[in-house]
Amino acid sequence: MEAEIRAEFESSGFSIGGAGPEDAAQILSTLLTYCINYKMSPADLVSNWEVYYLNRQLDGLKLERSYLDGFLSHLQNEVKERLIEEEANLHVYSSNDVDMLVPHIRFTYVHDEAAFLDTPGSKQEKPPGESSNTELTPLTSDRPSSSRMAKTNGERITPFATRVNKFTQQYVLNSDNAASMPSKHEAETTEDELIRRIQPSQRCSLEVQRSQPEPGCRFMYDRMEDRFNYLEDRIRKSATLFSASGLCGEPADATLASEEKIFAVGMVTCDGEGRLNEKSILLQGSVEHSRGERVRLDLKDLDHFSLFPGQVVGIEGRNPSGHCFVASKLIDSIPVSVDAQLPSAKKQAVDNGSHPQNSDAGTLPRALSLVIAAGPYTTTDNLLFEPLQELLSYACRKQPQLLILMGPFIDSDHPDIKKGTVDQSFHDIFYSEVLTKIQDFTQYLGNTVRVILIPSVRDAHHDFVFPQPAFDLNLPEDITHQISSLANPSLFSSNQIHFGCCTVDILKQISGEEISRKLPGGKPGDRIGRLATHILKQQSYYPLYPPAGGVPLDFSLAKEALEISSTPDVLLLPSDLAPFVKVLSLGEGNDDQKQFICLNPGRLAKGIGGGTFVELYYHEDTSRTNASIIRI
């Protein structure tokens, strides 16, 4: 089994090693123990290691002994969370439970001890009117006050309400620029200087470039023909763009035997049901160039590559035998069309006529303050939506121009939702617990704030399809210009800043399917950044094929809805992976390539505790943009 573990790690691009063969043997023995103790197969162990590797952003691809303790803690947490989900009445006790269940015991003990030690010689004269319990106040002052605790029936105090270290910064992008940004008040604290760059009275514009499909669309009717047309159109369009770019020759048939070097365009596929590896890579061509046939790819002559199933690539090489295409050059970035631009006819202005300051979005500067969060918005032990309420209270203090909330809102993975123990419909929970809070927030701040809601396929109260239509909110007329719902995925702009958003966890899904080879002797690359750039290089919000389990991809709706015709300024990709904010570009070491910001705000609620969200101040370009990852 140790040999199987080693082979599984090596097939995923990782190596097991240390100072010598003895260290490697000891690491394998420890990994074998993990498999036995937690009843995992070698493949499951490697999958857990990849999640741990990505979340910790470890350097290098070698599993060393120093990583084992942290990996063990990760496995223990995974097992604990799985047990909590499976067992309805199981509760894992912690120090928080002791403080909540027996606070009176602590107080009585301290009081009795003080009385016992209070000898006549140690008594001091108290000022008139001072209570005898005054000296006990410091011992209990660190307890959360009852006014800050969320309570349910039976005066239950939730663990989320008793958390400490609220709203702490985990990461700051371009922190050197924070001091130079204009602030509303000179005496504001550093925490308040990030968002309040623009006067709250300056309302931002909002234009929707693409939000498809429409609410009430017909889905679950895609045919095999729709699937074929979608894949064929992706390959054929990519071949046309490669040919028009002038950087490559005319695409040829890679399945024909030829000693001459040719250029071919096709889709990466796997020859079996398992995970992609270097021995199972096939290239599927278009019907126009190769009758849709596949040929095996040999990548031995390439010093670096990054591939996943469904990726459309351009490859240069030879096929001497007719059975195997030996690649000498690989291009994984589809050229952008020369006339690629957002069709003005499809732009939808969301500004209301009663607000003339937004009648011309071109007069507004390319500056915008945002708060960005992704669900779930409530902890797994209740449906009180405390994290959402805390986020809205925080936004009330910061007064951002735009608040972007991405699903899931009513999480289908929540224990109470899965078990059906709620006494309301999912729609009623959404309107009473989520939408009502958001309406109160907009009414409190007035016309100066906008809110965008984007659904998720995990939303129990919404259509289970991807691409996914926007929520049909049925809002009162007086706030329809403040609260907008867009499709998943969608493309919109605010103050001339273009945003792209997709709430499907495509980063995590591609990370589980990708294989890569780095330059020999090169520095460890930024894998998260590489996964994010794949989205724009493929000009698709969901380039993975076949789709991951649990993704209800409807090919009859996917053609236009998933297309990315131009690079946005900000790309929002919420994921279960570690939150991040990165400045990326599509070129490798090319300064001429347009830079963009890609961010994953993380999940606002994680288990019974709080998660993270992002504050962003975009100013003209990426070099002067400031962002922070905040733990709620």
C-alpha positions as CSV (number, residue, x, y, z in Angstrom):
1,M,0.0,0.0,0.0
2,E,3.0,2.3,0.6
3,A,3.9,1.8,-3.1
4,E,0.3,2.8,-4.1
5,I,0.5,5.9,-2.0
6,R,3.8,6.9,-3.6
7,A,2.5,6.2,-7.1
8,E,-0.7,8.2,-6.4
9,F,1.3,11.2,-5.2
10,E,3.7,11.1,-8.2
11,S,0.8,10.8,-10.6
12,S,-0.5,14.1,-9.2
13,G,2.8,15.8,-9.6
14,F,4.1,15.5,-6.0
15,S,7.2,13.8,-4.7
16,I,7.8,12.3,-1.3
17,G,11.3,13.0,0.1
18,G,13.5,14.3,2.8
19,A,17.1,14.3,3.8
20,G,17.5,10.7,2.7
21,P,15.8,7.4,1.8
22,E,15.0,6.8,5.5
23,D,13.1,10.0,5.7
24,A,11.0,9.1,2.7
25,A,10.3,5.7,4.1
26,Q,9.2,7.2,7.4
27,I,6.9,9.7,5.6
28,L,5.3,6.9,3.7
29,S,4.8,4.9,6.9
30,T,3.1,7.9,8.5
31,L,0.9,8.4,5.4
32,L,0.0,4.7,5.6
33,T,-1.1,5.2,9.2
34,Y,-3.3,8.1,8.1
35,C,-5.0,5.9,5.5
36,I,-5.6,3.1,8.1
37,N,-6.8,5.4,10.9
38,Y,-9.2,7.5,8.8
39,K,-10.2,4.7,6.4
40,M,-9.0,6.4,3.3
41,S,-7.8,5.1,0.0
42,P,-4.5,6.5,-1.4
43,A,-6.5,8.5,-3.9
44,D,-8.6,10.1,-1.1
45,L,-5.5,10.9,0.8
46,V,-3.9,12.7,-2.2
47,S,-7.1,14.6,-2.7
48,N,-7.1,15.8,0.9
49,W,-3.4,16.7,0.5
50,E,-4.1,18.8,-2.6
51,V,-6.8,20.8,-0.7
52,Y,-4.4,21.3,2.2
53,Y,-1.5,22.2,-0.2
54,L,-3.6,24.9,-2.0
55,N,-5.2,26.4,1.2
56,R,-1.8,26.7,2.8
57,Q,-0.1,27.9,-0.5
58,L,2.9,25.7,0.2
59,D,6.1,26.1,-1.8
60,G,7.4,23.3,-4.0
61,L,5.8,20.0,-4.9
62,K,7.7,17.9,-2.4
63,L,5.9,16.4,0.7
64,E,8.3,16.9,3.6
65,R,8.2,15.7,7.1
66,S,7.6,19.2,8.5
67,Y,4.2,19.3,6.7
68,L,2.8,16.1,8.3
69,D,1.6,17.7,11.6
70,G,-0.4,20.3,9.8
71,F,-1.8,17.8,7.3
72,L,-2.9,15.5,10.3
73,S,-4.8,18.5,11.8
74,H,-6.5,19.0,8.4
75,L,-7.5,15.4,8.2
76,Q,-8.9,15.5,11.8
77,N,-10.9,18.6,11.0
78,E,-12.3,16.9,7.9
79,V,-13.4,13.8,9.8
80,K,-14.9,15.9,12.6
81,E,-17.0,18.0,10.1
82,R,-18.1,14.9,8.3
83,L,-19.3,13.3,11.6
84,I,-21.2,16.5,12.6
85,E,-23.0,16.4,9.2
86,E,-23.8,12.7,9.5
87,E,-24.9,12.7,13.2
88,A,-28.0,14.8,13.8
89,N,-27.6,15.1,17.6
90,L,-23.8,15.0,17.7
91,H,-22.1,18.0,19.4
92,V,-18.4,18.5,19.8
93,Y,-17.8,20.4,23.1
94,S,-15.2,23.1,23.4
95,S,-14.2,25.7,25.9
96,N,-17.0,28.0,24.6
97,D,-19.6,25.5,25.7
98,V,-18.1,25.4,29.3
99,D,-18.4,29.2,29.5
100,M,-21.9,29.2,28.2
101,L,-23.2,26.3,30.3
102,V,-21.7,27.0,33.7
103,P,-20.9,30.8,34.0
104,H,-22.6,30.8,37.4
105,I,-20.2,28.2,38.8
106,R,-17.2,30.3,37.8
107,F,-18.7,33.4,39.5
108,T,-19.7,31.5,42.7
109,Y,-16.2,30.0,43.0
110,V,-14.5,33.4,42.6
111,H,-16.9,34.9,45.1
112,D,-16.4,32.2,47.7
113,E,-12.7,32.3,47.3
114,A,-12.6,36.0,47.8
115,A,-14.7,35.7,51.0
116,F,-12.5,33.0,52.3
117,L,-9.3,35.0,51.8
118,D,-10.9,38.2,53.1
119,T,-9.3,38.3,56.5
120,P,-9.8,41.2,58.9
121,G,-6.3,42.4,58.3
122,S,-6.8,42.6,54.6
123,K,-10.1,44.5,54.6
124,Q,-10.0,48.0,53.2
125,E,-12.3,50.9,53.6
126,K,-14.8,51.1,50.7
127,P,-16.2,54.5,49.6
128,P,-19.8,55.0,50.6
129,G,-22.3,53.7,48.2
130,E,-20.0,51.2,46.5
131,S,-21.3,47.7,46.1
132,S,-19.5,44.8,47.7
133,N,-19.4,43.1,44.3
134,T,-17.3,45.9,42.7
135,E,-14.0,44.1,43.1
136,L,-15.4,41.1,41.2
137,T,-16.2,43.2,38.1
138,P,-12.8,42.9,36.5
139,L,-12.9,39.1,36.7
140,T,-16.1,38.9,34.5
141,S,-15.6,42.0,32.3
142,D,-14.2,39.9,29.5
143,R,-17.5,38.1,29.1
144,P,-19.6,39.3,26.1
145,S,-22.5,41.5,27.2
146,S,-26.0,40.1,26.8
147,S,-26.9,42.9,24.4
148,R,-24.3,41.6,21.9
149,M,-25.4,37.9,22.1
150,A,-27.8,36.4,19.6
151,K,-30.4,34.4,21.5
152,T,-33.0,31.8,20.5
153,N,-35.7,30.1,22.4
154,G,-34.5,29.0,25.8
155,E,-31.9,31.9,26.0
156,R,-29.4,29.9,24.0
157,I,-26.2,31.8,23.1
158,T,-24.7,30.9,19.8
159,P,-21.0,30.3,19.4
160,F,-20.9,32.8,16.6
161,A,-22.0,35.6,18.9
162,T,-19.3,34.8,21.5
163,R,-16.4,34.9,19.0
164,V,-13.4,37.1,19.6
165,N,-11.1,39.1,17.3
166,K,-13.9,40.4,15.0
167,F,-13.2,42.0,11.6
168,T,-9.4,41.3,11.6
169,Q,-7.4,41.9,8.4
170,Q,-5.8,38.7,7.0
171,Y,-4.3,40.2,3.8
172,V,-3.9,43.6,2.3
173,L,-3.3,44.2,-1.4
174,N,-1.1,47.3,-2.3
175,S,-0.9,48.3,1.4
176,D,1.7,51.0,0.5
177,N,-1.0,52.9,-1.3
178,A,-3.4,53.0,1.6
179,A,-1.8,56.1,3.1
180,S,-2.1,58.1,-0.1
181,M,-5.8,57.4,-0.7
182,P,-8.2,60.3,0.0
183,S,-10.2,59.8,3.2
184,K,-13.4,61.3,4.4
185,H,-12.1,62.4,7.8
186,E,-8.5,63.0,8.8
187,A,-8.9,61.5,12.2
188,E,-10.3,58.2,11.0
189,T,-8.7,55.0,12.2
190,T,-6.7,52.8,9.8
191,E,-9.6,50.3,9.7
192,D,-12.0,52.9,8.3
193,E,-9.6,54.3,5.7
194,L,-10.0,51.5,3.2
195,I,-13.6,52.0,2.1
196,R,-14.5,55.6,2.8
197,R,-12.5,57.0,-0.2
198,I,-15.5,58.4,-2.0
199,Q,-18.2,60.7,-0.6
200,P,-21.3,58.6,0.2
201,S,-23.4,61.1,-1.8
202,Q,-21.6,60.0,-5.0
203,R,-23.8,57.2,-6.4
204,C,-22.2,54.7,-8.6
205,S,-23.5,53.7,-12.0
206,L,-24.5,50.1,-13.0
207,E,-24.7,48.6,-16.4
208,V,-25.3,44.9,-17.2
209,Q,-23.5,43.6,-20.2
210,R,-24.5,40.0,-19.9
211,S,-27.0,38.4,-17.5
212,Q,-28.4,35.2,-19.2
213,P,-30.5,33.2,-19.0
214,E,-33.6,35.3,-18.2
215,P,-35.8,34.4,-15.1
216,G,-38.4,31.8,-16.0
217,C,-36.3,30.3,-18.8
218,R,-36.9,26.7,-19.9
219,F,-34.2,24.3,-18.8
220,M,-33.6,20.6,-18.3
221,Y,-34.4,20.1,-22.0
222,D,-30.9,20.1,-23.6
223,R,-30.3,17.3,-26.1
224,M,-27.3,15.4,-27.2
225,E,-27.2,17.7,-30.2
226,D,-26.9,20.8,-27.9
227,R,-23.9,19.2,-26.2
228,F,-22.2,18.4,-29.5
229,N,-22.9,21.9,-30.9
230,Y,-21.5,23.6,-27.8
231,L,-18.2,21.6,-27.9
232,E,-17.9,21.9,-31.6
233,D,-18.5,25.6,-31.6
234,R,-15.8,26.1,-28.9
235,I,-13.1,24.2,-31.0
236,R,-14.1,25.8,-34.3
237,K,-14.2,29.3,-32.9
238,S,-10.8,28.9,-31.2
239,A,-9.3,27.6,-34.5
240,T,-10.6,30.6,-36.3
241,L,-9.1,33.0,-33.7
242,F,-5.7,31.1,-33.8
243,S,-5.8,31.5,-37.6
244,A,-6.8,35.1,-37.6
245,S,-4.0,36.0,-35.0
246,G,-1.3,35.4,-37.6
247,L,0.9,33.8,-34.9
248,C,0.3,30.3,-36.1
249,G,-0.3,28.5,-39.3
250,E,-3.6,27.3,-40.6
251,P,-5.0,24.5,-38.4
252,A,-4.5,21.0,-39.9
253,D,-5.7,17.5,-39.1
254,A,-3.6,16.1,-36.2
255,T,-4.8,12.5,-36.8
256,L,-3.1,12.1,-40.2
257,A,0.4,10.6,-40.4
258,S,3.0,13.2,-41.4
259,E,6.7,13.8,-40.9
260,E,6.1,17.5,-41.5
261,K,5.5,19.9,-38.6
262,I,1.9,21.0,-38.5
263,F,-0.3,23.2,-36.2
264,A,-3.5,21.7,-34.8
265,V,-6.3,23.0,-32.5
266,G,-8.4,20.7,-30.3
267,M,-9.8,19.9,-26.9
268,V,-7.9,18.0,-24.2
269,T,-9.7,14.9,-23.2
270,C,-8.9,11.7,-21.2
271,D,-8.9,8.2,-22.7
272,G,-10.8,6.8,-19.7
273,E,-13.0,7.5,-16.7
274,G,-10.1,8.2,-14.3
275,R,-8.1,11.3,-13.7
276,L,-6.0,12.9,-16.4
277,N,-2.3,11.9,-16.6
278,E,0.5,12.2,-19.1
279,K,-0.2,8.7,-20.5
280,S,-4.0,9.3,-21.0
281,I,-4.1,12.7,-22.8
282,L,-6.0,12.8,-26.1
283,L,-6.6,15.7,-28.5
284,Q,-10.1,15.9,-30.0
285,G,-10.3,18.0,-33.2
286,S,-13.2,19.7,-34.8
287,V,-15.5,18.0,-37.3
288,E,-14.3,20.6,-39.9
289,H,-10.6,19.7,-39.6
290,S,-10.4,16.1,-38.3
291,R,-14.0,14.8,-38.4
292,G,-14.1,15.0,-34.6
293,E,-11.6,12.2,-34.2
294,R,-9.1,11.9,-31.3
295,V,-5.4,11.3,-31.3
296,R,-3.0,10.5,-28.4
297,L,-0.7,13.4,-27.3
298,D,3.0,12.9,-26.4
299,L,4.3,15.8,-24.3
300,K,7.8,14.5,-23.6
301,D,9.4,17.3,-25.5
302,L,7.7,20.1,-23.6
303,D,9.5,21.5,-20.6
304,H,6.3,22.9,-19.0
305,F,2.6,22.8,-19.5
306,S,-0.7,22.9,-17.6
307,L,-3.7,20.9,-18.9
308,F,-7.2,19.9,-17.8
309,P,-10.1,18.1,-19.5
310,G,-12.1,20.4,-21.7
311,Q,-9.2,22.9,-22.4
312,V,-8.9,24.1,-26.0
313,V,-5.3,24.4,-27.0
314,G,-3.2,25.0,-30.1
315,I,-0.4,22.5,-30.6
316,E,2.5,22.3,-33.0
317,G,4.3,19.0,-33.7
318,R,4.4,15.9,-35.8
319,N,2.5,12.7,-36.1
320,P,4.9,10.2,-37.8
321,S,2.9,7.1,-37.1
322,G,-0.7,8.4,-37.4
323,H,-1.5,7.2,-33.8
324,C,0.5,9.6,-31.6
325,F,1.0,13.4,-32.0
326,V,4.4,14.4,-30.6
327,A,4.0,18.0,-29.5
328,S,6.9,20.5,-29.7
329,K,5.0,23.6,-28.7
330,L,1.7,24.2,-26.8
331,I,-0.4,27.4,-26.7
332,D,-3.0,27.3,-23.9
333,S,-4.3,30.9,-24.4
334,I,-6.9,31.4,-27.1
335,P,-6.3,34.7,-29.0
336,V,-8.7,37.5,-28.4
337,S,-10.7,38.6,-31.4
338,V,-9.7,42.0,-32.8
339,D,-13.2,43.3,-32.7
340,A,-14.1,41.7,-29.4
341,Q,-16.1,44.3,-27.5
342,L,-19.2,44.5,-25.4
343,P,-22.2,45.0,-27.7
344,S,-23.8,48.3,-26.7
345,A,-27.2,47.0,-27.8
346,K,-27.1,44.4,-25.1
347,K,-26.1,46.8,-22.3
348,Q,-28.9,47.3,-19.8
349,A,-28.7,50.4,-17.6
350,V,-30.0,49.8,-14.2
351,D,-30.0,53.5,-13.1
352,N,-33.4,55.0,-12.2
353,G,-34.6,58.1,-14.0
354,S,-35.1,59.9,-10.7
355,H,-31.3,60.0,-10.2
356,P,-29.9,62.3,-12.9
357,Q,-26.4,62.2,-11.5
358,N,-26.1,58.7,-13.1
359,S,-27.6,59.6,-16.5
360,D,-24.1,59.6,-18.0
361,A,-21.9,56.9,-16.6
362,G,-18.9,58.2,-18.7
363,T,-18.7,61.3,-16.5
364,L,-18.0,59.3,-13.4
365,P,-14.3,58.5,-12.5
366,R,-13.0,54.9,-12.6
367,A,-13.1,54.7,-8.8
368,L,-15.3,52.5,-6.7
369,S,-15.6,51.3,-3.2
370,L,-17.0,47.8,-2.6
371,V,-17.7,45.1,0.0
372,I,-17.8,41.6,-1.6
373,A,-19.0,38.5,0.2
374,A,-20.1,34.9,-0.7
375,G,-22.4,32.6,1.1
376,P,-23.3,30.7,3.2
377,Y,-24.6,33.6,5.3
378,T,-25.6,31.6,8.3
379,T,-23.7,29.1,10.5
380,T,-24.5,25.4,10.4
381,D,-26.0,25.3,13.9
382,N,-28.9,27.6,13.2
383,L,-30.8,29.7,10.6
384,L,-30.4,33.0,12.4
385,F,-28.2,34.6,9.6
386,E,-26.0,36.3,12.2
387,P,-23.0,36.6,9.8
388,L,-25.2,38.4,7.3
389,Q,-26.4,40.8,9.9
390,E,-22.9,41.5,11.1
391,L,-21.7,42.1,7.5
392,L,-24.6,44.6,6.9
393,S,-23.8,46.4,10.1
394,Y,-20.1,46.6,9.1
395,A,-21.2,48.0,5.7
396,C,-23.4,50.6,7.4
397,R,-20.3,51.9,9.1
398,K,-18.1,51.8,6.0
399,Q,-20.8,53.0,3.5
400,P,-19.4,51.4,0.3
401,Q,-20.9,52.4,-3.0
402,L,-21.5,48.8,-4.0
403,L,-22.3,45.7,-2.0
404,I,-21.9,42.4,-4.0
405,L,-23.5,39.4,-2.3
406,M,-23.0,36.0,-4.0
407,G,-24.8,32.8,-3.1
408,P,-25.6,30.4,-1.7
409,F,-28.2,32.4,0.4
410,I,-30.3,29.4,1.4
411,D,-27.6,26.8,1.3
412,S,-28.9,23.3,0.3
413,D,-25.9,21.8,2.2
414,H,-27.1,23.3,5.5
415,P,-28.0,20.5,8.0
416,D,-31.4,21.9,8.7
417,I,-32.2,22.3,5.0
418,K,-31.0,18.8,4.1
419,K,-33.0,17.2,6.9
420,G,-36.1,19.2,6.2
421,T,-36.5,20.3,9.8
422,V,-37.5,23.9,9.0
423,D,-41.1,25.0,9.4
424,Q,-41.0,27.5,6.5
425,S,-40.7,27.2,2.8
426,F,-37.2,28.1,1.4
427,H,-38.7,31.1,-0.4
428,D,-40.1,32.4,2.9
429,I,-36.8,32.0,4.6
430,F,-35.1,33.9,1.8
431,Y,-37.5,36.8,1.9
432,S,-37.8,37.0,5.7
433,E,-34.2,36.4,6.8
434,V,-32.2,37.7,3.8
435,L,-34.1,40.1,1.6
436,T,-35.7,41.9,4.5
437,K,-32.3,42.6,6.1
438,I,-30.9,43.9,2.8
439,Q,-33.9,46.2,2.3
440,D,-33.4,47.6,5.8
441,F,-29.8,48.2,5.0
442,T,-30.5,50.1,1.8
443,Q,-33.2,52.2,3.4
444,Y,-30.8,53.1,6.3
445,L,-28.1,54.3,3.9
446,G,-30.5,55.9,1.4
447,N,-29.9,56.2,-2.4
448,T,-26.1,56.3,-2.1
449,V,-25.7,52.5,-2.0
450,R,-26.3,49.7,-4.5
451,V,-26.6,46.0,-3.7
452,I,-26.1,43.2,-6.3
453,L,-27.4,39.6,-5.6
454,I,-26.0,36.7,-7.6
455,P,-27.4,33.2,-7.1
456,S,-25.6,29.9,-6.7
457,V,-26.5,26.3,-7.7
458,R,-26.5,25.5,-4.0
459,D,-29.5,27.9,-3.4
460,A,-32.3,25.6,-2.3
461,H,-35.0,28.2,-3.2
462,H,-33.8,28.8,-6.8
463,D,-33.5,27.0,-10.1
464,F,-31.0,24.2,-10.0
465,V,-29.4,24.8,-13.4
466,F,-26.1,26.3,-14.7
467,P,-26.1,28.9,-16.3
468,Q,-28.5,30.1,-13.7
469,P,-31.1,32.9,-14.1
470,A,-31.3,35.9,-11.7
471,F,-33.6,36.0,-8.7
472,D,-37.1,37.3,-9.4
473,L,-37.2,39.6,-6.3
474,N,-40.5,41.5,-6.8
475,L,-39.2,44.5,-4.9
476,P,-41.2,47.6,-4.0
477,E,-40.8,50.3,-6.7
478,D,-38.9,52.7,-4.3
479,I,-35.9,50.4,-4.0
480,T,-35.7,48.6,-7.3
481,H,-33.0,51.0,-8.4
482,Q,-30.9,50.0,-5.3
483,I,-31.2,46.2,-5.2
484,S,-30.4,44.3,-8.4
485,S,-30.1,40.5,-9.1
486,L,-27.9,39.2,-11.9
487,A,-27.5,35.8,-13.5
488,N,-24.8,33.3,-12.6
489,P,-22.5,33.9,-14.4
490,S,-22.8,37.6,-15.3
491,L,-20.8,40.5,-16.7
492,F,-21.5,44.0,-15.5
493,S,-19.8,47.4,-15.0
494,S,-19.9,50.1,-12.4
495,N,-18.2,53.5,-12.9
496,Q,-16.7,52.1,-16.1
497,I,-15.1,49.3,-14.1
498,H,-15.9,45.9,-15.7
499,F,-16.7,42.9,-13.4
500,G,-17.1,39.2,-14.2
501,C,-18.6,36.8,-11.7
502,C,-19.3,33.0,-11.5
503,T,-20.4,31.4,-8.2
504,V,-19.7,27.8,-9.3
505,D,-16.5,26.7,-7.6
506,I,-14.6,26.3,-10.9
507,L,-11.2,26.9,-9.2
508,K,-11.6,23.9,-6.9
509,Q,-12.9,21.7,-9.7
510,I,-10.1,22.6,-12.1
511,S,-7.5,22.1,-9.3
512,G,-8.8,18.5,-8.9
513,E,-8.4,17.7,-12.6
514,E,-5.3,19.7,-13.7
515,I,-1.9,18.2,-14.4
516,S,1.1,20.3,-14.9
517,R,4.9,20.3,-15.4
518,K,7.1,23.2,-14.4
519,L,10.3,24.4,-15.9
520,P,13.3,22.3,-14.7
521,G,15.0,24.2,-11.8
522,G,12.4,26.9,-11.9
523,K,10.8,28.5,-8.9
524,P,7.5,27.1,-7.6
525,G,4.7,28.8,-9.5
526,D,1.5,30.4,-8.2
527,R,-0.9,27.6,-8.8
528,I,-4.0,29.5,-7.6
529,G,-3.1,32.3,-10.1
530,R,-2.5,29.8,-12.8
531,L,-5.9,28.2,-12.2
532,A,-7.6,31.6,-12.3
533,T,-5.9,32.7,-15.6
534,H,-7.2,29.5,-17.2
535,I,-10.7,30.9,-17.0
536,L,-9.8,34.0,-19.1
537,K,-7.4,32.2,-21.4
538,Q,-10.2,29.8,-22.4
539,Q,-12.7,32.7,-22.7
540,S,-15.2,30.7,-20.7
541,Y,-16.6,30.8,-17.2
542,Y,-16.7,27.0,-17.2
543,P,-14.1,25.5,-19.5
544,L,-14.1,22.1,-17.7
545,Y,-15.5,19.1,-19.6
546,P,-17.0,16.8,-18.6
547,P,-18.5,19.0,-15.8
548,A,-17.8,18.1,-12.2
549,G,-20.4,16.1,-10.3
550,G,-23.2,18.3,-8.9
551,V,-22.9,20.9,-11.6
552,P,-26.2,20.9,-13.6
553,L,-24.7,22.3,-16.8
554,D,-27.4,22.9,-19.4
555,F,-25.7,23.0,-22.8
556,S,-28.7,24.6,-24.5
557,L,-28.2,27.7,-22.4
558,A,-24.4,27.7,-22.2
559,K,-23.2,29.0,-25.5
560,E,-23.6,32.7,-24.9
561,A,-24.0,32.8,-21.1
562,L,-20.6,31.2,-20.4
563,E,-18.6,33.2,-23.0
564,I,-16.1,35.8,-21.8
565,S,-15.5,38.1,-24.8
566,S,-13.1,40.5,-23.1
567,T,-10.9,40.6,-20.0
568,P,-12.8,42.2,-17.1
569,D,-11.0,44.5,-14.6
570,V,-12.2,42.4,-11.7
571,L,-12.9,38.7,-11.8
572,L,-15.0,37.3,-8.9
573,L,-14.5,33.5,-8.3
574,P,-15.9,32.5,-4.9
575,S,-14.5,29.1,-3.8
576,D,-14.0,26.8,-0.9
577,L,-10.2,27.2,-1.4
578,A,-8.3,29.7,0.7
579,P,-9.5,33.4,0.1
580,F,-7.2,35.5,-2.0
581,V,-6.8,38.8,-3.9
582,K,-4.3,38.7,-6.7
583,V,-3.2,40.9,-9.6
584,L,-2.8,38.7,-12.6
585,S,-2.1,39.0,-16.4
586,L,-2.6,36.6,-19.2
587,G,0.9,36.9,-20.5
588,E,3.9,35.2,-19.1
589,G,6.3,37.9,-18.1
590,N,4.8,40.3,-20.7
591,D,4.2,43.8,-19.3
592,D,2.0,44.7,-22.4
593,Q,-0.7,42.3,-21.3
594,K,-3.7,43.8,-19.5
595,Q,-3.6,43.2,-15.8
596,F,-6.7,42.3,-13.9
597,I,-7.7,41.6,-10.3
598,C,-9.0,38.1,-9.4
599,L,-10.4,37.5,-5.9
600,N,-12.0,34.8,-3.9
601,P,-13.7,36.4,-0.8
602,G,-14.0,33.0,0.9
603,R,-17.2,31.9,2.7
604,L,-18.8,34.4,5.1
605,A,-19.8,31.5,7.4
606,K,-17.7,28.4,8.0
607,G,-19.2,25.7,10.2
608,I,-20.4,27.3,13.5
609,G,-18.0,30.2,13.1
610,G,-17.3,33.2,10.9
611,G,-15.5,33.2,7.6
612,T,-14.1,36.0,5.4
613,F,-15.1,38.7,3.0
614,V,-13.3,41.3,0.9
615,E,-13.2,45.1,0.9
616,L,-12.0,46.6,-2.4
617,Y,-11.3,50.2,-3.4
618,Y,-10.6,50.3,-7.2
619,H,-8.9,53.4,-8.4
620,E,-8.1,53.8,-12.2
621,D,-5.9,50.7,-12.5
622,T,-4.5,47.7,-10.5
623,S,-1.4,49.6,-9.3
624,R,-3.5,52.1,-7.3
625,T,-6.2,49.6,-6.2
626,N,-6.4,48.7,-2.5
627,A,-8.1,45.6,-1.1
628,S,-8.3,43.7,2.2
629,I,-9.4,40.2,3.2
630,I,-11.4,40.6,6.4
631,R,-12.2,37.8,8.9
632,I,-15.7,38.5,10.2
